Amino acid sequence: MDLARVTVQAPSRLLSAPSGSLRRPKPCLGYDLDRSGRATKRLSQEAWEAATTTAVLTACARHRGRRRLVACKAAEVKVTDATKEGKKATEFCKKGSRIEVLAPSQRWREAQVVRVGGGVARVHYSGYDAQFDEEVPLDDGRLRPWGQLRGEKLAERKEGFQLQIDAGCCPGCGVRLQCTDKMALGYIPRNKFVQEEAEDPSKPLNAEDEVALLLKEDNAQERNTFAVPSRSSQKFFKVVANVYLDIRKEPDVNAERTGESLVFGEQFQVDEVLLSADARNYFRLADGRGWVFDRGMVRGAMTQLIAPTTNGLSEIKKAQNEARKPVCMRCWGLWQYNDCDDVLRPAYGGAGSQQAASDELTAEAFEDLLNNTLAPVQEACIFAVVDVFDFGPSFKLLQYLADQVSKKPKIRVRIIANKIDLLPKDINRPRLRGWVAREAQLAGLSRVKIMDVFPMSCHSGEGIRPVSKLLEQNNTFEEHYVVGAANAGKSSFLNRLTLRKRRGIGRVTAEDQSGFVVSVLPGTTLRPITMKFDQGNTKVIDMPGLLVPGSMAERLTLEDLKEIIPQKKEAVRLTFHMDEGRSLLLGALARLDFVQGRPFQFTVCVSEKVKIHRTRIDKAARICQEWAGEELTPPLSSKRFSQLLPFQPQRFELTGNGWDEACMDIVFPGLGWVAITGCGDCVVEAHAPEGVEVMSREPLLPHEAKWTGVKYRGFPGWYKIKGRSTRGFETGRARYGVKGRW
């Protein structure tokens, strides 16, 4: 019997059965070495007999709260893929193109084509001197297109990260699972809850216990590898179209017919499948009568002609879903709907809340958890993830870290400047790094230099490579802690670092989502979650976010949070001409009054969904009350606006640096900021809901007023640029043709 590969991998053990071999495993328990040099433990004959089965697919069983192995018979159908035949070297070997070459050391290496001619290609190996350049014949099979080697390295790197979490804990947020209280953390339905049974040490081990014991060592988490079904695992088919399907002598739609046909509903067995380049699959009948194909034109439409008699793919997906590690209902709601109950929101006491959050979700509880985790650490690396768009809470996080590491010289802090995709695409990266480094030094991290700042976009993956190389260094730290303010992007950063796809709403299918839960909710991660990296012999610990008071996020509902947090593209940048006595409304959440001074320019950086309105100071309060939830959003309803009242004023006095550079940023934490540009002295007054701490800082984008000016049309969200009326979300892109100020 030909056995398919069944693998259960733990962080320090790898149990495997032979694949592609007709012989059975030796009846002994020994050790081998796999390709990566790690020890491979071969199951005993009895254990392997217990793990295998003669069914196409066995249901996932439970044994002491763990999943058993899933095995299946290997297919006996030969599959030939004509669409993936190797390209000829003359098609991809062009001068200057990157390729992969089988070097004399019998290892594939990346190279660049220097010259092609005379049936040979002269290649230059990447990372080597020109003296190692080699002339390789085009027809000897040593050349292949570029990309396969990189894919293998990324796959190996992804397998190097192993999740380490205590048994019975949610892999999404880290809390312990329970099935008693629906409104408490860690709740999971009773039919999904698996209770760990106490083990009896006097009980003799059988074959299944032997497998479970090896998995339990080093607090390992079991992981099943399923044999994903393909055309090779299907041998029985039937005709599903109401046609006479003629049998061909060759695998070609235009081949000669044998004179026999298959009718609707007739079942047959195949022994070979040919995946053709004409988008058809050809099947050779097992009785030797000839070939049939699966797609054809019927009454002018491409129609499926045959289909497998059993749907093994749906059964495999069902077994995969059952074998997946269960998560709590809170993480499931954030994963599927980006929403959860207000009671389960950390430190939420804002608009529309019926009751306060539990003691485990307060800002003090989160800070105590961070203190207890970081206090015993004496030598490690801390990745401080900061949000460059909403830097106010991140600045307080840096102040917190400065107090924690002030007396620990062996702890190194590196800053991950996340969400640079929300800033202009042409922003000066060295200036951005210098600005973040100066802010960190002002917060008390005097040892942070400009080379310790890594600009990054966890949404697009830009800038992740320099950070990933830090984990592969020989002298890297044994532990890397990922800390940051709530909703700064720590889990997204770890998903990029570990090459895993985020869990959450979006374009990624549920079957492919294997990373950490990501949502707009601050405080998604509630307990430390550890990932072990085998290649670098280090650990990466995802810490809960620090809940910083004074942010707009504390007062808003999830619906309003989705409006003020930019999701898919850069934030809008609009510059308004402001006179004394005018006010600038940022939705109905905040406003900035120009109390005294000569005319200035106010550059607003907010989400594209925040509607901006310019009016007189004496009309601002009335307009907010009348237009809130309709013309002025967010909030999305007038009732929520009334729950945010009263607004608290805060006055700032400043002196302009001229029309070429902003002098100050007025920051509304969680919402955005306004850069002020002009000459002379002026006085501005910021109004925000009670509890929101409006602050000032050195300007992040000091030169945006030159090319982001607009003429306001008098209605929220409508502006005039180059004589054309437009919506606000179209004005946030760089427009170098716009000059002057209005």
C-alpha positions in Angstrom: 0.0 0.0 0.0 1.3 3.4 -1.0 1.1 5.7 2.0 0.7 9.5 1.9 2.9 11.7 4.1 1.5 12.5 7.6 3.5 15.0 9.6 2.9 16.4 13.1 5.5 19.0 13.9 6.4 20.4 17.3 9.0 23.1 18.1 11.6 20.5 19.1 10.4 17.3 17.5 9.4 16.2 14.0 7.5 13.0 13.7 7.2 11.8 10.1 6.3 8.9 7.9 7.9 8.1 4.6 6.4 9.7 1.4 6.8 8.5 -2.1 8.1 5.1 -1.0 6.4 1.7 -1.3 8.2 0.1 1.5 6.8 0.3 5.1 8.7 1.9 7.9 11.1 -0.2 9.9 9.5 -1.8 13.0 11.7 0.2 15.4 11.9 3.6 17.1 15.0 5.5 16.0 16.4 8.8 14.9 17.2 10.2 11.5 18.3 13.6 10.1 16.0 15.5 7.8 17.2 18.0 5.2 17.6 20.8 7.6 19.7 18.7 9.9 17.2 18.4 12.7 16.6 15.2 14.5 13.7 13.2 13.0 12.0 10.6 15.2 10.5 7.7 13.3 7.4 6.2 14.8 7.4 2.6 15.8 5.5 0.1 13.6 2.7 -0.1 16.1 2.3 3.7 16.3 2.3 4.1 12.6 -0.3 1.4 12.2 -2.5 3.3 14.6 -2.0 6.5 12.7 -2.8 5.2 9.2 -6.2 4.1 7.9 -7.7 2.7 4.8 -10.3 5.3 4.3 -9.9 8.2 2.0 -10.3 10.5 4.9 -10.8 9.9 8.6 -12.6 12.3 10.9 -10.6 14.3 13.4 -10.9 12.4 16.7 -10.2 13.7 20.2 -7.7 12.2 22.6 -7.2 14.1 25.8 -8.2 17.3 24.2 -5.7 16.9 21.3 -6.3 16.2 17.6 -5.3 12.9 16.2 -3.4 12.3 12.9 -5.3 12.5 9.6 -4.2 10.0 7.0 -5.3 9.0 3.5 -4.4 6.6 0.8 -2.1 7.9 -1.8 -3.6 8.3 -5.2 -2.9 5.8 -7.9 -3.7 8.2 -10.7 -0.8 9.5 -12.7 -1.0 13.3 -13.2 0.9 15.2 -15.9 0.8 19.0 -15.9 1.5 20.3 -19.4 1.0 23.9 -18.3 4.0 23.8 -15.9 6.6 22.4 -18.2 9.9 24.2 -17.9 10.4 27.2 -20.1 13.2 27.1 -22.6 16.3 29.0 -21.5 16.1 31.2 -24.5 12.8 32.6 -23.4 14.0 34.0 -20.0 17.7 34.4 -20.5 18.0 37.9 -21.7 20.8 40.4 -21.1 20.4 42.0 -17.6 17.6 39.6 -16.5 17.8 37.8 -13.1 17.8 34.0 -13.2 18.7 31.0 -11.1 21.7 28.8 -11.9 22.8 25.4 -10.7 26.3 26.2 -9.6 29.2 23.8 -9.7 28.6 23.2 -6.0 25.3 21.6 -7.0 23.3 24.3 -5.3 20.9 26.7 -6.9 22.0 30.3 -6.7 20.7 33.6 -7.9 22.5 35.3 -10.8 22.3 37.9 -13.5 22.8 37.4 -17.2 25.7 39.4 -18.5 25.7 38.2 -22.1 23.9 35.8 -24.3 25.2 34.4 -27.6 26.5 31.3 -29.3 24.2 29.0 -27.4 25.7 30.0 -24.0 24.8 32.6 -21.3 27.5 34.3 -19.2 26.1 34.7 -15.7 27.3 36.7 -12.7 26.5 35.1 -9.3 24.9 37.6 -6.9 27.2 38.4 -4.0 30.3 37.1 -5.7 33.2 38.8 -7.5 33.3 38.9 -11.3 36.1 36.3 -11.4 33.5 33.7 -10.6 31.4 34.5 -13.6 30.6 31.4 -15.6 29.4 30.6 -19.1 26.5 28.1 -19.0 25.1 26.4 -22.1 21.4 27.1 -22.6 20.4 23.5 -23.2 22.0 21.7 -20.3 19.2 22.2 -17.7 21.2 24.3 -15.3 19.2 27.5 -15.8 15.7 28.3 -14.6 13.5 31.4 -14.1 14.1 33.6 -11.1 11.8 33.3 -8.1 11.7 29.7 -7.1 14.7 29.9 -4.8 13.3 32.9 -3.1 9.9 31.1 -2.6 11.7 28.2 -1.0 13.6 30.4 1.4 10.4 32.2 2.4 8.6 28.9 3.0 11.5 27.7 5.1 11.5 30.9 7.1 7.8 30.7 7.7 8.1 27.2 9.0 10.9 28.4 11.3 8.3 30.4 13.4 6.4 28.2 15.9 3.6 29.5 18.1 4.1 28.7 21.8 1.0 29.1 23.9 -0.2 27.4 27.0 -2.8 24.6 26.6 -6.4 25.8 27.0 -5.6 29.4 26.0 -7.0 31.4 23.0 -4.4 31.8 20.3 -5.9 35.1 19.3 -5.8 37.1 22.5 -4.0 34.8 24.9 -6.6 34.5 27.6 -7.7 31.2 29.1 -10.8 29.7 27.5 -14.0 29.1 29.5 -17.6 28.1 28.6 -19.6 29.4 31.6 -19.9 33.2 31.3 -20.8 34.6 27.9 -19.9 38.2 28.9 -16.5 37.3 30.3 -13.2 37.0 28.5 -12.3 33.7 26.9 -15.9 32.5 26.4 -16.3 29.7 23.9 -19.4 27.6 23.2 -19.6 24.4 25.2 -19.6 22.2 22.1 -16.3 23.8 21.0 -14.7 23.7 24.5 -12.2 20.9 25.2 -11.3 20.2 28.8 -7.9 18.9 29.6 -8.0 15.6 31.5 -5.6 14.8 34.2 -3.1 12.1 33.1 -2.5 9.0 35.1 1.3 8.3 35.3 0.7 4.7 36.1 -1.2 4.0 32.9 0.9 2.1 30.3 1.5 3.9 27.0 -0.1 2.7 23.9 0.6 3.7 20.3 -1.6 6.8 20.5 -0.2 7.9 23.9 3.3 7.6 22.4 2.4 10.2 19.8 0.7 12.5 22.3 3.7 12.3 24.8 6.2 13.4 22.1 4.0 16.3 21.2 3.6 17.4 24.9 7.3 17.9 25.5 8.5 21.5 25.6 4.9 22.7 25.9 4.6 22.0 22.2 1.4 22.6 20.3 0.2 19.9 17.9 -0.1 20.8 14.3 -1.6 18.6 11.6 -0.6 18.5 8.0 -3.4 17.4 5.8 -3.1 15.7 2.4 -4.9 18.3 0.3 -6.9 16.5 -2.3 -6.2 17.1 -6.0 -7.1 15.5 -9.3 -4.7 12.7 -8.4 -6.8 11.7 -5.4 -9.9 11.3 -7.6 -10.3 8.1 -9.6 -14.0 7.8 -10.2 -15.9 10.4 -12.3 -19.3 10.7 -13.9 -20.8 12.7 -16.8 -22.7 15.7 -15.5 -23.8 17.3 -18.8 -26.7 16.1 -20.9 -24.5 15.3 -23.9 -22.9 12.3 -25.6 -19.3 12.6 -24.6 -17.2 11.0 -27.4 -14.0 9.1 -26.5 -10.8 10.3 -28.2 -7.8 8.2 -29.1 -5.4 11.0 -28.0 -5.6 13.7 -25.3 -6.7 16.4 -27.8 -10.2 17.8 -28.4 -9.5 17.5 -32.2 -8.2 14.0 -32.0 -9.8 11.0 -33.8 -12.8 9.5 -32.1 -13.0 5.8 -31.2 -16.7 5.5 -32.1 -17.8 5.1 -28.4 -19.4 7.7 -26.2 -20.3 8.3 -22.5 -23.9 9.3 -21.7 -25.3 11.5 -19.0 -24.9 10.0 -15.5 -22.5 7.3 -16.6 -19.7 6.6 -14.1 -16.1 5.6 -15.1 -12.7 5.1 -13.6 -9.5 6.9 -14.8 -5.8 6.0 -14.4 -4.1 9.2 -15.8 -4.9 12.9 -15.9 -3.3 15.4 -18.3 -3.6 19.1 -17.4 -3.4 20.6 -20.8 -2.5 24.2 -21.8 -5.8 24.7 -23.6 -7.6 25.0 -20.2 -9.0 21.5 -20.4 -8.1 18.4 -18.3 -7.9 15.1 -20.2 -8.7 11.8 -18.5 -7.6 8.4 -19.7 -10.2 5.7 -19.0 -8.9 2.8 -16.9 -10.4 0.2 -19.2 -8.2 1.5 -22.1 -10.9 2.8 -24.3 -9.3 6.2 -24.8 -9.4 9.8 -23.5 -12.2 12.2 -22.5 -12.1 15.9 -21.4 -13.9 17.8 -18.7 -14.9 21.1 -20.5 -16.5 21.8 -23.9 -18.7 24.1 -25.8 -22.4 23.3 -25.4 -24.9 25.5 -27.2 -22.4 28.3 -27.4 -21.3 28.3 -23.7 -18.3 26.6 -22.1 -19.8 23.8 -19.9 -18.4 21.4 -17.4 -18.8 17.9 -18.8 -17.6 15.5 -16.0 -17.1 15.8 -12.3 -15.8 13.5 -9.5 -18.3 11.2 -7.9 -17.3 12.2 -4.4 -16.4 15.6 -3.1 -13.3 14.9 -1.1 -12.3 18.6 -1.1 -15.2 19.7 1.1 -14.5 16.9 3.5 -10.9 17.9 3.8 -11.9 21.5 4.4 -14.4 20.4 7.1 -11.7 18.4 8.8 -9.3 21.3 8.6 -11.8 23.6 10.3 -12.4 21.1 13.0 -8.7 20.6 13.7 -8.0 24.3 13.8 -7.2 25.7 17.3 -10.4 27.2 18.7 -10.6 30.9 19.6 -12.8 32.7 22.0 -16.0 34.4 20.8 -14.4 37.9 21.2 -11.6 37.1 18.8 -14.1 35.3 16.5 -16.2 38.5 16.3 -13.2 40.6 15.6 -11.9 38.1 13.1 -15.2 37.7 11.1 -17.1 41.0 11.7 -14.5 43.5 13.1 -16.9 44.0 16.0 -17.4 42.9 19.6 -19.5 43.8 22.6 -18.8 47.1 24.4 -18.3 45.2 27.7 -15.3 43.4 26.1 -13.7 46.7 24.9 -10.6 47.6 26.9 -11.0 50.8 29.0 -14.2 51.8 27.1 -16.5 54.2 28.8 -17.6 56.3 25.9 -20.7 57.1 23.9 -23.5 54.6 24.2 -21.8 52.3 26.7 -24.3 50.6 29.0 -21.8 49.4 31.6 -18.1 49.7 32.3 -15.5 47.3 31.2 -14.3 44.6 33.6 -11.3 45.0 35.9 -9.1 42.9 33.5 -9.7 45.5 30.7 -8.8 48.7 32.5 -5.7 50.8 31.6 -4.2 50.0 35.0 -4.5 46.2 34.4 -2.8 46.5 31.1 0.1 48.6 32.6 0.5 46.1 35.5 0.7 43.2 33.0 3.4 45.0 31.1 5.3 45.9 34.3 5.2 42.3 35.5 6.5 41.0 32.2 9.3 43.5 31.6 10.4 43.9 35.2 12.6 40.7 35.4 14.0 41.2 31.9 17.7 42.4 32.0 18.9 41.6 28.5 16.7 41.7 25.4 15.6 43.8 22.4 12.4 45.8 22.5 10.6 46.6 19.3 8.6 49.7 20.1 5.9 50.0 17.5 4.7 53.6 17.0 2.0 55.0 14.9 3.4 57.9 12.8 -0.1 59.1 11.9 -1.4 59.1 15.5 1.9 59.7 17.4 0.3 61.1 20.6 -0.3 57.8 22.4 3.0 56.4 21.0 4.9 59.3 22.6 3.5 58.4 26.0 4.5 54.8 25.3 8.1 55.9 24.7 8.0 57.8 28.0 6.8 54.6 29.7 9.6 52.6 28.1 12.2 55.2 29.2 11.2 54.6 32.8 11.4 50.8 32.4 14.9 50.6 30.7 16.6 53.5 32.4 18.5 51.2 34.7 18.9 48.3 32.3 21.9 49.1 30.0 21.7 45.7 28.2 18.2 46.3 26.8 18.2 47.8 23.4 15.2 49.7 22.1 14.4 49.8 18.3 11.5 51.8 17.0 9.2 50.5 14.3 7.6 53.6 12.7 4.5 52.0 11.4 1.8 53.2 9.0 4.0 55.3 6.7 1.6 54.4 3.9 -0.8 57.0 5.4 1.8 59.7 4.9 2.6 61.2 1.5 4.4 58.9 -0.9 7.1 61.4 -1.5 8.0 62.0 2.2 11.7 62.3 3.0 12.5 59.0 4.8 15.7 60.3 6.5 13.9 63.3 7.8 11.1 61.1 9.1 13.6 58.8 10.8 15.3 61.9 12.4 11.9 63.3 13.6 11.0 60.0 15.3 14.5 59.7 16.9 14.2 63.3 18.2 10.8 62.5 19.7 12.1 59.4 21.3 15.0 61.3 22.9 12.5 63.9 24.2 10.6 61.1 25.8 13.7 60.0 27.7 15.2 57.3 25.4 18.6 59.0 25.1 20.3 55.9 23.6 17.9 55.7 20.6 19.7 57.0 17.4 18.5 57.5 13.9 19.7 54.0 12.9 17.4 52.5 15.5 14.3 53.8 13.7 12.8 51.6 10.9 10.0 53.2 8.8 7.5 50.5 7.8 4.1 49.8 6.5 2.6 46.6 7.9 -0.3 47.0 5.4 1.9 46.8 2.3 5.0 45.1 3.8 7.3 48.0 2.9 10.4 48.2 5.1 10.0 44.7 6.7 13.2 43.2 5.3 15.8 45.2 7.4 13.9 44.2 10.6 13.7 40.5 9.6 17.4 40.4 9.0 18.0 41.4 12.7 16.5 38.1 13.8 18.9 36.1 11.6 22.1 37.7 12.9 24.4 35.4 14.9 24.7 37.9 17.8 20.9 38.6 18.0 19.2 38.7 21.4 17.5 35.6 22.7 14.2 37.5 23.3 12.5 40.3 21.3 9.5 42.0 22.9 7.0 43.8 20.7 5.4 46.6 22.6 3.4 49.7 21.6 0.3 51.7 22.3 -3.0 50.1 21.6 -3.9 49.9 17.9 -0.4 50.9 16.8 0.0 47.8 14.7 1.9 45.3 16.8 0.0 42.2 15.6 0.2 43.4 12.0 3.9 43.8 12.4 4.3 40.2 13.7 2.2 38.9 10.9 4.5 40.5 8.4 7.6 39.4 10.3 6.4 35.7 10.5 5.1 35.7 6.9 1.5 34.9 8.1 -1.7 36.3 6.7 -3.7 38.4 9.1 -6.9 37.2 10.8 -9.7 39.7 10.2 -12.1 41.0 7.6 -10.6 41.7 4.2 -9.7 40.0 0.9 -7.8 37.0 2.6 -10.0 33.9 2.7 -10.7 32.3 6.1 -8.7 29.1 5.1 -5.6 31.1 4.4 -5.7 33.3 7.6 -3.1 31.9 10.0 -1.7 35.0 11.7 -2.7 37.1 14.6 -6.1 38.8 14.9 -6.1 42.4 13.5 -8.9 44.9 14.0 -9.5 48.6 14.5 -10.3 47.9 18.2 -7.6 49.1 20.5 -6.5 46.3 22.9 -7.1 43.3 20.6 -4.2 41.3 22.2 -4.8 40.7 26.0 -2.0 38.4 27.0 1.6 37.9 25.9 1.9 35.5 22.9 5.2 33.9 22.0 6.6 32.9 18.6 9.8 30.9 18.6 12.2 31.4 15.6 14.3 28.3 15.0 16.6 29.8 12.4 17.7 32.6 14.7 17.3 30.7 18.0 15.3 33.6 19.4 11.8 34.3 20.6 9.4 37.1 19.6 6.8 38.0 22.2 3.7 40.0 21.3 2.8 42.1 24.3 -0.7 43.7 24.9 -0.9 47.3 23.9 -0.5 50.0 26.4 -3.9 51.8 26.9 -3.0 55.5 26.9 -5.7 57.8 28.3 -6.6 61.0 26.5 -7.2 59.5 23.1 -10.3 60.1 21.0 -10.7 56.3 20.6 -11.9 56.0 24.3 -15.0 58.1 23.6 -16.1 56.6 20.3 -18.0 53.5 19.3 -16.6 50.9 16.8 -18.6 52.4 14.0 -17.1 55.9 14.6 -13.6 54.4 15.0 -13.8 52.9 11.5 -14.4 56.5 10.2 -11.5 58.3 11.9 -8.8 55.6 11.3 -7.5 55.5 7.7 -7.8 52.0 6.4 -6.8 51.7 2.7 -4.9 54.8 1.5 -3.1 57.8 2.7 -4.9 60.4 4.8 -6.1 63.6 3.2 -4.0 66.8 3.4 -5.9 70.0 2.9 -4.6 73.5 3.5 -7.2 76.3 4.3 -6.6 80.0 4.4 -7.7 81.2 7.9 -8.5 84.7 9.1 -9.0 85.9 12.6 -12.4 84.9 13.9 -12.7 81.7 11.8 -13.1 78.1 13.0 -12.2 74.8 11.3 -14.5 71.9 12.2 -13.1 68.3 12.0 -16.3 66.5 11.6 -18.3 67.0 14.7 -15.6 65.6 16.9 -13.2 68.6 17.3 -12.6 72.2 16.1 -9.8 74.6 15.9 -10.5 78.3 16.4 -8.3 81.1 15.0 -8.7 83.6 17.9 -6.1 86.3 17.2 -3.4 87.1 14.6 -2.7 87.8 11.0 -3.9 85.4 8.3 -2.4 81.9 8.6 -2.7 78.6 6.7 -4.0 75.5 8.5 -3.0 72.1 6.9 -5.4 69.3 8.1 -4.2 65.7 8.1 -7.1 63.4 8.9 -8.9 60.3 7.6 -10.6 60.6 4.2 -14.0 60.0 5.8 -13.8 63.0 8.2 -15.7 65.9 6.7 -14.1 69.3 7.3 -16.0 72.6 7.4 -14.8 76.2 7.8 -17.1 78.8 9.4 -17.1 81.7 11.9 -16.4 81.1 15.6 -19.8 82.4 16.7 -21.5 79.9 14.4 -19.4 76.9 15.1 -21.3 75.5 18.1 -24.7 75.9 16.4 -23.5 74.2 13.2 -22.1 71.3 15.1 -25.3 70.8 16.9 -27.5 71.0 13.8 -25.2 69.2 11.3 -23.8 66.4 13.5 -24.4 62.9 12.1 -25.5 64.2 8.6 -23.4 66.9 6.9 -20.7 66.6 9.6 -19.4 63.1 10.3 -18.2 61.4 12.4 -20.0 60.8 14.7 -22.6 59.0 12.6 -25.6 60.3 14.6 -26.6 63.4 16.5 -27.3 61.3 19.6 -23.7 60.2 19.8 -22.6 63.9 19.4 -24.7 64.9 22.4 -23.1 62.1 24.4 -19.6 63.6 23.7 -20.5 67.0 25.1 -19.2 69.2 26.7 -16.1 70.2 24.7 -13.1 71.5 26.6 -11.1 74.4 25.1 -7.3 74.6 25.2 -5.4 77.7 24.1 -2.0 77.7 22.2 0.2 80.8 21.5 2.7 80.4 18.7 5.0 82.3 16.4 5.2 81.5 12.6 8.4 80.6 10.8 7.3 82.0 7.4 5.2 80.7 4.5 7.7 77.9 3.6 7.6 75.9 6.8 5.0 75.1 9.5 5.8 76.2 13.0 3.7 73.8 15.0 1.3 70.8 14.9 -1.9 70.9 17.0 -2.6 67.2 17.6 -6.0 65.7 18.4 -5.0 62.1 19.6 -6.8 59.4 17.7 -8.2 61.9 15.0 -5.2 63.6 13.3 -3.4 66.9 13.5 -3.4 70.5 12.0 -0.1 72.1 10.9 0.0 75.9 11.2 2.0 77.9 8.7 2.4 81.7 8.5 4.2 84.8 9.8 3.9 86.6 13.1 2.2 85.7 16.3 -1.2 84.1 16.6 -3.5 82.5 19.2 -5.5 79.4 18.4 -8.0 77.5 20.6 -8.6 73.8 20.3 -12.0 72.2 21.4 -12.3 68.5 22.0 -14.5 66.2 24.1 -13.8 66.0 27.8 -10.9 63.7 28.5 -9.1 64.1 25.1 -5.7 65.7 25.7 -4.9 68.0 22.8 -1.2 68.7 22.5 1.4 70.5 20.4 4.6 69.2 18.8 7.3 69.8 16.3 5.7 69.6 12.8 5.9 66.2 11.1 5.1 67.5 7.6 6.3 71.1 7.7 6.2 71.8 3.9 2.8 70.5 2.9 1.1 73.9 2.7 2.9 74.7 -0.5 1.0 72.3 -2.7 -2.1 71.1 -0.8 -4.1 74.4 -0.7 -7.8 74.3 -1.7 -10.6 76.8 -2.1 -13.5 75.9 0.2 -16.9 75.6 -1.4 -18.8 76.3 1.8 -20.2 72.7 2.2 -18.5 69.9 4.2 -16.4 67.6 2.0 -16.5 69.8 -1.2 -13.5 71.8 -2.4 -12.2 73.6 -5.5 -8.8 72.7 -7.0 -7.6 74.3 -10.3 -11.2 75.5 -10.9 -12.7 72.1 -10.5 -15.0 71.1 -7.7 -14.1 67.8 -6.1 -14.6 65.6 -3.0 -12.2 65.8 -0.1 -10.8 62.2 -0.5 -9.5 63.1 -3.9 -7.4 66.0 -2.6 -5.0 64.0 -0.4 -2.7 63.0 -3.2 0.4 64.9 -4.2 -0.3 67.7 -6.6 2.9 69.5 -7.6 1.0 71.7 -10.1 -0.8 73.6 -7.4 1.1 76.7 -6.4 0.4 79.7 -4.2 -2.0 80.0 -1.3 -5.7 81.1 -1.2 
